[in-house]
Amino acid sequence: MENSKWIVKVKPEQSEIERLMQDAGLTRLVASLLLQRGLSQLKDVIDFLNPGFTALHHPLLMKDMRKAVDRLHEAIEDEERILIYGDYDVDGTTAVAMMASYLEGVGAQIKTYIPHRYEEGYGVSSEGVQWASDNGFTLMITLDCGTKDFESLQQAKSNGIDVIICDHHLPESKLPEAFAVLNPKRSDCGYPFKELSGCGVAFKLLQALAHTMDLPEGGVLEELDLVAISIGADLVELRDENRIMASQGLKQLKKRQRPGIFALMRAAGIQQAPQSIRDISFTLGPRINAAGRMDHAQRVVDLLMEKSETRATEVAREIEEMNLKRREVDEATTEQAFAQLEMSDPHAFCTVVSGENWHRGVVGIVASRLIEKRFRPSFVLSEENGQLIGSARSVDGVDIHNALKQCSDLLTQFGGHTMAAGLSLPTANLEAFKSRLEIAVKEQLNQEPPQPKVHCDQEVLLEDLTLEAFRQLQQLEPFGPGNPTPVFILKNVQCTRAPRTIGSQGKHLKITIGQPENSTISIDAIGWNMGHIASNLKKWNRLDLAFTLVKNTWKPRGWENRTELNLHLRSARESEA
């Protein structure tokens, strides 16, 4: 990342490191990293390093949980028709598949419903409620949505449908009229952990149901593979229960795959189950999302619930085709957006681009790519019939939802949170919107342009980078938001071979680095999307690197498997003289 500011954490006191090493039997590296992450007490450290089921909170601590589980139990006993309604993204579709699969297994009369992204929009739609009413459903469970759907839930109540909301989005000052609202972010909810995914909230309802029906909890725990996928794709914080569920869910994915997940991996040419939350974010997540972006997310629910391997293979191929189509549309739209970016004011505090009939399924992805290109809050809008509809992504220091609120009189609608939002506005308001948005973002940044930051844990020496050190770091997994992969710094190293570019159009950087004082040690480093700085590195005598450590296993022709460490670069700069 060019021109980035490196923020290095304060190194813990030596006495504290040694105390934790002795008390918990840890290496110096792990003890130091844990202290930097605020874990100093022995019990907290042990719980963190051993994320087990016993540390999950009791589901009945969540507000309205008793009401919700009693109503659900009653509906199962009385053979009522239950509609499982969920959002079209990964969090919503995994939650629907999990809830529906489990309830089917205990004899419930269920159907699933995912709204069409473009015809019905986000949340509980009026069309969905009417369909439930027309088809005789008396209970609806909404997953990853519902907290802000006042009108449609009032419609459900008027039609005699009880609604249980399982959601994690920040509520308004009042709640919709639902039978029960399960949302740990409710101001009156005393649940100990607030950052569950939508699928995580649904999992707590299933936990409570198993307890109420005196069913083995092991059956519910088997659903954690889907919870882990939701956590990886929705980027919720990997603390507390999320860390436990992600850790155990990854184990489930490695141990066994549902026919649908196995088929999806095979269709994509993925050789092994996700080993980390990052793997989910880059492999399964985009493919599950592709169905909702390009067609209809009900296909994903069908795939995740499918028991036939043959049928799962057919659906997985269709979804992989959607993903390939999504990539094509993404690349074409990104190219057009970059062309507009090049023509725009480089000193502007935010980026706004628009195009006629750009595919709404990729505008959020393109907004993220614009931030990689120019570090500014980015808005990508599709012009359709006199309206601009699109997505926004933000950078550290800018609350994009708050900025949109200051432009609300120019917008048809908007919603989201600090780092991401959706919006629509009349095309005629575009220039006024750009001007007002620029002012709002400038005020938040105190007139200082945003600068990318690389948060680093500590400086290390080249000889510290061993396979044993990597093994120690694995004790801190799974990594993700709230528990990031450790970022280290190497100072005053040299390129022992000329920097080179790799990949399509030389997008990526590859270097081999060492220290002149010790010519026996060298290590390869990859800088994804950093190929453009290769010429700079050739001019620098010494350089400093910010990086994460990765293990690479490969098989040279005619030889046994070889394992070595590589660096994944976050930033590079010339060493101070």
N, C-alpha and C positions, 0 to 999 in steps of 0.2 A: 504494500500500500504506500503510494508516494506521498511525500510531505506529511506523513502521519506523526502524531505526537505519541511518544512512548511514555506510558504511565507505569512505573515500576512500584510494586507493593513494598511496604516497609518490611525489612527483614526482621524476623522474630528475635527476641533476646536469646543468646546462646544458652543461658541457664534453663529457659523454658523448653528449648529444643531438646536438651539433654534429659530434662525431667520426663518429657513425653516419650522419648526414646526408651527410657528405663521402665516407666510405668506400663506402657503398652507394647513393648518389645518391637519398636519400629526402627526403620533405618532413618538416618539423618535427613535424607531427602523427603521422605513421606511425612515425618514429624514436622518438618519446616513448612511444607505445603498445607498440612492440616491446620497448623496454627495461623497461617495467613488467611485461611478460610473461616476463622473464628471458632475453631474446634479445639478447645484447650482442656476441657474436663474429660476424665477417663471414660465415663459412661457415654458421653456424646460421641467420643471417638470410636468406641466399640460398636455402638449402634450404627454409626456411619459406615464403618468398614464391614459390617455384617448386616445388610439390610434384609431383615426377615419378616415373615408374616405376623409374628407376635407384636410387632410395633405398630401395626395398623390400628387406627382409631375405631372405636365402636360406632357403627353407622347410626345408632339411635341418638348420638350426640348432635346430629344435624336437625335443624329446625324443620318441623312438619314430617319427619321421617316416619314416626309412628302412625300418623294419619295415612300417609302414602302407602305404607306396607300393608296396613289393615285393609285399605280399600282394594289394593291389588290382590291380596289373598282372597278377599270376598269375591272378586270378579272371577278368579280362577275356580273357586269352589262352586260358584253359581253358573259356570260356563258362559259368562258374558263374552261378547265380542270386544276384543282389545286391539286398538290401533297403535302401532309403534311408529311414531312420526319423528323424522330426524332431518337435520341439515344435510346439504349435498356435499360438504367437504369431508376430509378424512375423519375428523373427530366425530362428525354426525353419522357417517355411514358405518364406521366401526361400532359405534354405540348401538345403532339399530340392529346390526347383525348380531352383536353380543346379546342384547336384550331379547330379541326374537328367538334366537337359538336356545337360550336358557329357558325361556317361558314355554316354548314348544315342548322342551324336555320334561317339564313338570305338568304337562297336560292343558296348558292355557290355549284358548281359541284366539289366535292372533293373526294379524295381517300387518304388512309394513307399508310405509308411505314416505317417499322422498319427493319434495316439491321440485318442479322443473326450474332450473336456475334462471332461465330467461322469461318463461311464461308466467311463473308465480312469484319469483324473487325469494329473498332471504326470509327465514322465519316461518311461523305458522300462517299459512295462506288461507284466505276465505274459501278458495276452491277446495283445499284439503279438508277443511271443516265440513263443507257441504257434502263432499264425497263420504266422509265418515257418517254424517247424519243419514244420507240416502241409503247407506249400506248397513244400518242398524248397529253401529258401534255405540256402546254406552260408556266406555272408558278409553281415554287417549293418553298416552305417555309421550311427552315431547322431549327430545334429546338434543342437546347442544343448541337449543333455541327455546323461545317461549317467554322469557323474562320481560320482554318489551312488546309483546304482541297483544295489546289491550283489546283492540276491536275484534280480532278473530277469536280470541278466547271468550269474549262476551257473547259472540255468536254461538260458540260451542255450548256455553252454559244455557243460552236460550233454547238450544236444540236438545237439551237434556243429556249432554255429554259431560261427564266428570273428566277433568284434566289434571294429570300429575306432571309438573314441570321438572325436568332434570337439566339444569343449565349451570354455566359458570361465568356468564357475562355480567358485567356490572349493572345492577338494577337501577331504575329511576328512583325518585323519592317515594313513589308508591309502587305496589305490585299489581299485576293483573288479577282478575277474578278467576282463580283456579282452585280446584279442590285442595291441592297441596303444591307448594313451591319449594323444591329442593335446590338450593343455591347457597353454597357456603359464603358467598359474598354479600348475602343479605345483612343489613345492619343489625338485625335482631337475631342473627344466627351465631351461636356460640361454638360452632364446630372448630376444633383446634387448628385445622389447616385450610387455608382459603384458596389455594392455587391449583385445585384439581382440574383436569380437563373435563369436557362434557361427558366423555365416555367414562371418566373416573367417577363422576357423580352417579351415573347409571350403575356402575359397579357397586357402589355403596348401597344402592337400593336392592340389588340382587343379594348382597351380603345379608341385609336385614330380612329379606324374604326367606332365605335359606334358614336363618335363625328362627323365624316365626313358624315356618312349616316343618321345623326339626329335620332339615335335610343336611347331608354331609357338606361341610364348607369346601371340601376338596373340589366339588363340582363347579363352584363359583370361581375358585382360584385358577381353574383351567382356562378361564376366559381372559386371563391377564395378558395373553399374547396380543389380543386386540387392544387392550388398554395401553400396552407399550407402544403399539403403532400410533395410537392417537396422541400419546405424549410426544413421540418423536416428530410427528407431523405438525402438531399445534404449537410446538415450542414453549410449552409451559415449564415452569421452573423445576429442576431436578433436585428438589429438597423434600424432606419429610416423606409423606406417603407416595408422592410421585416417584421418588428415588427407589423406594421399595418395590412399587408396582412395575416400574421400568426394568429394574434388575431381574425380578422374577419373571416378567413377561419375556425378556430376551432369552432367559433359560428355556421357557416354554417353546419359543420359536426355534431354538437350536435342537430341542429334544424331539419335537413333532410339529409338523405343519398341517393345518387344515388343507383339504384337497384344493380349495381355491387359492390359498397363499402359495402352495407348492406349484400349482399350475401357472400362477402369475410370475413366479420366479423363473420357471422353465421357459415360458414364452419370451421373457426378457433376456434369457441367456445368463441369468444369475446363478452361479455355481454353488453358493452356500447361503445358509440363513443369515440374516443380519447379525453382525457381531457387536454392533454398537447402535446408540441412538442416532448417530450421524449416518450410519448405513440406512436406517429407516428413512431419514430425511431425504436421502439422495437416490434411493432405489424404490422401495415400496410406496412411499408417500406420493411422489409425483404421478405414479401410475394409477393409484387409487383416485387421486384428484382428477386425472385426465377424463374419466367417464363423465363427471359432472360438468367439466369445462367444455367438452366437445359434443356431448350427447345428453345422457340422463344417468344420474348417479344411482338409480335403482339397480343398474347392471352390476355395480360393485357389491351391493347388499346381496343380490342373488349369488354372486360368485363366492362371497365369504361364507354364505350359508349352505352352499352346494355340498352334497355328500358324495355325488358321483364323480369319480376322477375323469371319466370321459367327458361329461357335460362341463365340468370345471375347465378342462383343457380348451373346449370350444369358446367359452365365455372369456377366458384369459387371453386367447388370441385376439378376440374382438377388442378387448381393452388395450392390449399392446398396440394394435393398429390405431386406436384413438390416441394413444400416447405419442406415436410417431407422427400422426397428423398434428397433434398439439405442438410438437417440436418444430415442424415445418412452419406453422402459423406464427409461432413464437419468434423464430429466426427472421421471418419476413417482416413482422411488425417491429422487431428490435432494430432492424436495419433502417426502416423508415423513421423510427423514433430517434436513432442516433444522428441521422441526417438533419433532423430538426434541431437537435441539441447543438450540432456544430454551427448552425446559423443563429443560435440564440446568444443573448448577452452572457459572457463568461463570468461576469461579476454579480449576476442575479443570485438571490438567496434561496430561490426554489426553482425547480424545473417543471414546466407545464407543456406537454405536447398533446396533439390530437390528430386524428385521422378519420376519414369517412369509412364507416362500417368496419372499424377494427374489431377483431373478435374479442368479445368481452371476457372470454375464458382465459385470455393470456395477458390482459392489461396489468394485472398485479405483478406477474412475473417480469414483464418489461419494465415496470417502475423500479423493481429491485435492480435490474441490469443498469438502468440509468444512474442509480446511486453508485454502482461500482465504477461507472465511467466518470461521473462528476459528483462529488460528495455533497449532494443537496437533497432536501425533501423533494420527491418526484411524484407527479400526477400524470397519468396516462388516460386519455379520454377518447371514447369512440363517438363519432357524430352520427346520430340516427334520427331522422325525421324531426329536425329542429331541436333535438336534445343532445346534450353531451353526457355520456354515462361512463363511469370508469372507476379507477382505484388509485389510492395514494399509498406511498411508503415513506417512512420518515427516517431520520438519523438521530443519534444521541443529542439530546438538548432541545429537541423540537417536539412538542405535543401536537401532533397533526390534527387530532380531534378538536382540540381547543382552538387551533387556527381556523378550522372550518366553521366552528361555532361563531367566530367573529365575522364570517362571510355568509351567515345563514340566510339573510334576506335575499341573497342572490342565487340560492340553491333551491332545487325542487325537493331534494331530500339528501340526507347524509347520515352516516353512522360508522362506528368503529371504536378504536381506542388510540392510545398514545402513538403507537408506531405504525398503524395501518388503518385505512378507512376506505369506505366506498362512498360515492357521491354521484349526483346528477344535477344538471342545471340547463336552462335554456341556452342555446348556442349564442343568442344575442347578448348574453351576460358574460361571455368569456373574457373580454378585455378588462371589464370592471372587476371580475373575479381575480384575474392575474394581479392587478394592481393592489387590491385589498389583501390578497394572500401574501404578497411580498412584504407589505407593511406589517402584517401580523407575525410573520416568521422573523423579520428583522427585530421586532420588539422582543420576542422571546430570546433572541441571541444577543441582545444588547448591542446591535449594530456590528457584531463581529462575525465574519463568515464562518460557517461550521468547518471544523477540521477533523479528519478521521483520527481515531485514537486506537492504539494497540495497547491493551492491558497486559503487562508482563508480570510474571511471578518472581523470577530471580535470575541472576547471572550464573552461568556455569562455565566449566572448562571443557575443552574438547575431549579430554581423557575421562570426563565424568559420563560421557554418553555411551553406555554399555548396555548389552542385552539385559543384564541384571538390573540396571537402573530402570529400564523399560518395564520389566516385570514388577518392580516396586510400584511404578505409577499405575499399573493396572488395578492395584488395590483400591484406587480412588474412583474407578468407573462405577456406573455409567456417567459419561460426561455430557454436558448440555447446558442450557440456560440455568443459572443458579449454581452450577457446579462445572465451570468451563474446563476444557482441556488445558493443562498447564502450558503456559507460554514461557519459554526460556530465552536468554540472551547470550550470544557469543560475541566477544569483543576482540578486535585486532586480529582477525583471521584473514587469510589470503585465498584467492582462487588458485588452485594448483593446476587447473586446466583452464583454457579460455572459456568464458561463459558462452553458452549456446542456447538456441531456441529450439523447441520441439512442438509437435502437435500441428493442427491445422493453422496455416498462415503464421506459424511461429508464435502462437499465442502464449506459450508457456516457457518458463525459464528453467534451465538445468545447469547447476554448477557443482564443482567438486571443491571442497574447501579443506584447508589444513593450516597448521601453524609452522612457520619456518623454523622455530626453535625445536620442533619435534616432527621430523619428516616421516616418521613411521605411522602417524595417525592421519587419516583423511576420511571424509564422509560426503556422500552425495546429498544435494538439496534440490528440491523442486519448488518453483514459485508459480503456482497456478495463475494464469492471466497476468503474468509479470514479464512476459517476453520483451516488452518495450523498454525495459531498463537494462537489457544486456549490454548495450553500448556504454552506458554509464559505468557499469561494473568493470569494464575493460580499462577504464581510465583510473579507477581507484586502486591505490597501492594496498591499503588495508580496509576492511569493512567490518561493520557490526551487523549482526543478524538477529531478528526476533523470529522465533519458530516454535512449532510443536514437533514432538518426536513420534515417529511412526515406525512400525516393523514391516519389513518387506521380505516375503518368502518367494523365491523363484527357483527355477530349475534350469541350470545351464545345460546345453545339449551334451548328452553323454555323461552327465555328472548327477550326483544326488542333489536333493533340495538344498538350497543355500538360504540362510536367513541373515539379514543385516538390517541395520537401522538407517533410516533416511530422515532428513529434515524437511518439513513442509513450511515454507517461508511465509511469515505474516508481513514482514517489512525488512528492508535492507537500506543501509545508509553508509556513507563514508566515515571511517573512524576519525576521531579528532586527532590532530597531530600530537 
